[in-house]
């Protein structure tokens, strides 16, 4: 999936800058104003969320948090991380910026969601579909048009109400709200799984809510993508508060295998060539000129995406038992 045109890409990132500014003031309430790091009362230490080892290299800090890379399995994760009650509070009281982003950037999200739906539909034509972290229901509306019966779960109460008003059945605020007998043909997590501290436990829970031959669809940031590997902490993928687990094709495969799920489809999307060109040209990666230079003749979208070097991964899973 290629980036937008130069003009549209810059406009998109300018709109997102407004969203980040809205978020910044709220986030600062959790930080030690003098030191700039998350207040110790909100955080706890943890081991690697994939291999459970406690052997890592510290990479860098971002927005008051530290990103680390596991020496054993190469997983990149935030440690220390916010405690569950404080993290829940953070999400519940956050603004509705994601729903606003869906509205203001509809062509971009429609394109990326359609790409995912196309992959899902090759494997499951119709049925019941649950979107975990459905925001205002933008994706669910597209899925409904494709013939799926749509359900959502959303922790942000304002966004959940928007999804309900759009005609979707909202089943609660977390996966634990579901009745044990509720089962679905497809469960989707769009840009959600990287927010989950314990992905292992969540996948086990999701398996219990799958119908026979049911699918789990994940879209997650790709820490092995070219953009984060070049720009490091300057890349928007790293935000500290929310993106606490950043997977690569290798680490997501390792994790899902440990809960007896198999990867039946994996592709990378969004090449991020324009921010890379800006960064390598000594400009702000997201608000630079996006002017063409010799790197654009070297960086080819099709080659990047084919080799799983895109900014995000779209992954389809199926249970082995």
C-alpha positions in Angstrom: 0.0 0.0 0.0 1.7 3.2 -1.2 1.8 6.4 0.8 -0.5 9.2 -0.2 0.6 11.9 -2.6 3.0 14.5 -1.3 0.3 17.1 -0.8 -2.1 14.8 0.9 0.5 13.2 3.0 1.6 16.5 4.5 -2.0 17.5 5.1 -2.7 14.1 6.8 0.2 14.6 9.2 -0.8 18.2 9.9 -4.2 17.0 11.0 -2.6 14.3 13.1 -0.5 16.9 14.8 -3.7 18.5 16.1 -4.7 15.1 17.5 -1.3 14.6 19.2 -1.5 18.1 20.7 -4.9 17.2 22.2 -3.3 14.1 23.7 -0.2 15.8 24.9 -1.8 17.8 27.7 -3.6 14.8 29.1 -0.5 12.7 29.0 1.6 15.3 30.9 -0.7 14.8 33.9 1.0 11.4 34.3 4.5 12.6 34.1 7.0 14.0 36.6 7.2 17.6 35.3 10.8 18.0 36.6 12.3 14.8 35.2 10.0 14.3 32.2 9.4 10.6 33.0 6.3 8.7 34.0 5.6 9.0 37.7 6.7 5.8 39.5 3.3 5.4 41.2 1.8 4.6 37.8 4.3 1.9 36.6 5.6 -1.5 37.2 8.5 -3.6 35.8 7.9 -6.6 33.6 9.8 -9.3 31.6 9.7 -9.7 27.8 6.1 -10.2 26.8 7.0 -12.9 24.2 9.8 -15.1 25.7 9.3 -14.0 29.4 13.1 -13.5 29.8 14.5 -10.5 31.7 17.5 -9.8 29.6 17.3 -6.6 27.4 19.2 -3.7 25.9 17.7 -0.2 26.5 17.1 1.5 23.2 15.8 5.0 23.9 13.2 6.9 25.8 10.0 8.5 24.3 7.4 10.6 26.1 8.6 9.5 29.5 9.0 5.8 28.8 11.9 3.5 27.9 11.9 1.2 24.9 13.9 -2.0 25.3 14.9 -4.9 23.0 15.0 -8.4 24.3 18.4 -10.1 23.9 16.8 -13.5 23.7 14.0 -13.1 21.1 14.5 -9.5 19.8 11.0 -8.3 21.0 10.8 -4.5 21.4 8.7 -3.4 24.4 8.2 -0.7 27.0 9.5 -1.3 30.5 8.6 -0.2 33.1 5.0 0.0 31.9 1.8 1.5 33.3 -0.1 -0.6 35.9 -3.4 -2.0 34.6 -5.8 0.2 36.7 -3.9 3.3 35.7 -3.8 2.3 32.0 -7.5 1.6 32.0 -8.1 5.0 33.5 -5.9 6.6 30.9 -7.9 5.0 28.0 -11.4 5.6 29.6 -10.8 9.3 30.1 -8.9 10.0 26.8 -10.5 12.1 24.1 -12.3 10.9 21.0 -9.4 11.8 18.7 -9.3 8.4 17.0 -12.9 8.7 15.9 -12.2 12.2 14.7 -9.2 10.9 12.8 -11.4 8.4 11.1 -13.8 11.1 10.0 -11.1 13.6 8.8 -8.9 11.0 7.1 -11.7 8.8 5.7 -10.0 8.0 2.3 -6.8 6.8 4.0 -8.7 4.6 6.6 -11.1 3.3 4.0 -8.2 2.2 1.8 -6.3 0.4 4.6 -9.5 -1.2 6.0 -10.6 -2.3 2.5 -7.2 -4.0 2.1 -7.8 -5.9 5.3 -11.4 -6.8 4.4 -10.2 -8.1 1.1 -7.9 -10.5 2.8 -10.5 -11.6 5.3 -13.1 -12.1 2.6 -10.9 -14.5 0.7 -11.0 -16.8 3.8 -14.4 -16.0 5.3 -17.1 -14.5 3.0 -19.6 -13.6 5.7 -20.7 -14.2 9.3 -20.4 -12.5 12.6 -17.5 -10.1 13.0 -16.3 -8.5 16.3 -14.0 -5.5 16.2 -12.1 -5.2 19.5 -11.3 -1.5 20.1 -13.8 -0.4 17.4 -13.5 3.3 18.1 -16.5 5.1 16.4 -17.3 2.1 14.2 -15.8 3.3 10.9 -14.4 -0.2 10.1 -17.5 -1.9 11.3 -19.6 0.1 8.8 -17.4 -1.1 5.9 -17.6 -4.7 7.2 -21.4 -4.4 7.4 -21.5 -3.4 3.7 -19.6 -6.5 2.9 -22.3 -8.6 4.5 -20.9 -9.2 8.0 -23.1 -8.9 11.1 -21.1 -6.4 13.2 -20.3 -6.2 16.9 -17.8 -4.0 18.7 -16.0 -3.5 22.0 -14.6 -0.1 23.0 -13.2 1.1 26.3 -13.7 4.8 25.4 -17.3 5.5 26.3 -17.7 8.4 24.0 -16.4 6.5 21.0 -18.5 3.4 21.9 -21.6 5.6 21.8 -20.7 6.8 18.3 -20.3 3.2 17.1 -23.7 2.3 18.6 -25.3 5.3 16.9 -23.8 4.0 13.6 -25.9 0.8 14.0 -23.4 -1.6 15.5 -24.0 -3.8 18.6 -21.5 -2.7 21.3 -20.9 -5.6 23.7 -18.9 -3.8 26.4 -15.7 -2.1 27.2 -13.2 -5.0 27.3 -13.0 -8.5 26.0 -13.8 -9.7 29.5 -17.3 -8.1 29.1 -18.2 -10.9 26.7 -20.5 -13.8 27.7 -18.5 -17.0 27.6 -20.9 -18.4 25.0 -20.4 -15.5 22.6 -18.5 -16.8 19.5 -17.6 -15.1 16.2 -16.5 -16.0 12.7 -13.9 -13.2 12.7 -12.4 -11.1 15.5 -10.5 -8.0 14.4 -8.0 -5.9 16.2 -7.0 -2.8 14.2 -4.1 -1.0 15.8 -5.0 -2.5 19.2 -2.8 -5.4 19.9 0.3 -3.3 20.3 -1.5 -1.6 23.2 -2.0 -4.8 25.1 0.6 -5.6 27.7 0.0 -9.3 27.8 -0.7 -10.4 24.3 -0.3 -14.1 25.2 -3.3 -14.0 27.6 -5.4 -12.0 25.2 -4.9 -14.5 22.4 -6.0 -17.4 24.6 -9.1 -15.4 25.5 -9.8 -14.6 21.9 -9.5 -18.3 20.9 -12.4 -19.1 23.3 -14.6 -16.7 21.4 -13.9 -18.1 17.9 -16.3 -20.3 16.0 -14.9 -23.4 14.3 -12.5 -22.3 11.6 -12.8 -18.7 12.9 -10.2 -16.1 12.2 -8.3 -13.5 14.2 -7.2 -10.4 12.2 -4.4 -8.1 13.5 -3.1 -4.9 12.2 0.0 -4.0 14.2 3.0 -1.6 13.8 6.0 -3.4 12.2 9.0 -2.7 14.3 11.1 -4.4 11.6 9.8 -1.9 9.0 12.3 0.4 7.3 10.9 3.6 8.8 11.4 2.7 12.5 14.7 1.1 11.8 16.0 4.3 10.2 14.3 6.9 12.3 14.2 5.2 15.7 12.6 7.4 18.4 11.7 10.0 15.7 9.3 7.5 14.2 5.6 8.0 15.4 5.4 4.2 15.9 7.1 4.8 19.3 4.8 6.8 21.6 5.6 5.4 25.0 2.1 5.5 26.6 0.1 3.3 24.2 2.4 1.3 21.9 3.9 -0.9 24.7 4.6 -4.0 22.6 6.1 -3.6 19.1 6.2 -6.8 17.1 8.2 -7.9 14.0 7.1 -10.8 11.7 9.4 -13.0 13.7 8.1 -12.1 17.2 4.4 -12.1 16.3 4.8 -15.6 14.8 6.6 -16.8 17.9 3.9 -15.4 20.2 0.9 -16.8 18.3 2.6 -20.2 17.9 2.9 -20.4 21.7 -0.9 -20.3 22.1 -1.5 -22.8 19.2 -2.5 -20.3 16.6 -1.1 -20.4 13.1 -0.3 -17.5 10.7 -2.2 -18.1 7.5 -1.6 -14.7 6.0 0.9 -11.8 6.7 1.6 -8.8 4.6 3.1 -5.3 5.3 1.3 -2.1 4.3 2.1 1.6 4.1 5.7 2.1 2.8 6.4 5.4 4.7 8.9 6.4 1.9 8.1 10.1 2.2 8.9 10.4 5.9 12.1 8.4 5.4 13.1 10.7 2.5 12.5 13.8 4.8 14.4 12.3 7.7 17.4 11.4 5.5 17.2 14.9 4.0 17.7 16.4 7.6 14.0 17.5 7.7 11.2 16.7 10.1 10.1 13.3 8.9 6.4 14.2 9.0 6.3 17.9 8.4 9.2 18.4 6.0 8.9 19.3 2.4 8.4 15.8 1.1 10.6 16.9 -1.8 11.8 14.3 -4.2 15.5 13.3 -4.1 17.7 10.4 -5.2 16.5 8.1 -2.4 13.1 7.8 -4.0 14.7 6.1 -7.0 16.2 3.6 -4.5 13.2 3.1 -2.3 10.6 1.2 -4.2 7.2 0.7 -2.6 6.5 -2.7 -4.1 9.9 -4.0 -3.0 9.6 -2.7 0.6 6.1 -4.1 1.1 6.9 -7.5 -0.6 9.8 -7.9 1.9 7.7 -7.0 4.9 9.4 -3.7 5.4 6.2 -1.7 5.5 5.1 0.4 8.5 2.4 -2.0 9.6 1.6 -5.7 9.4 -1.8 -7.2 8.6 -1.9 -10.7 10.0 -4.6 -13.4 9.8 -4.5 -16.2 12.4 -6.4 -19.5 12.8 -6.6 -21.9 15.7 -4.6 -25.2 15.5 -7.0 -26.9 17.9 
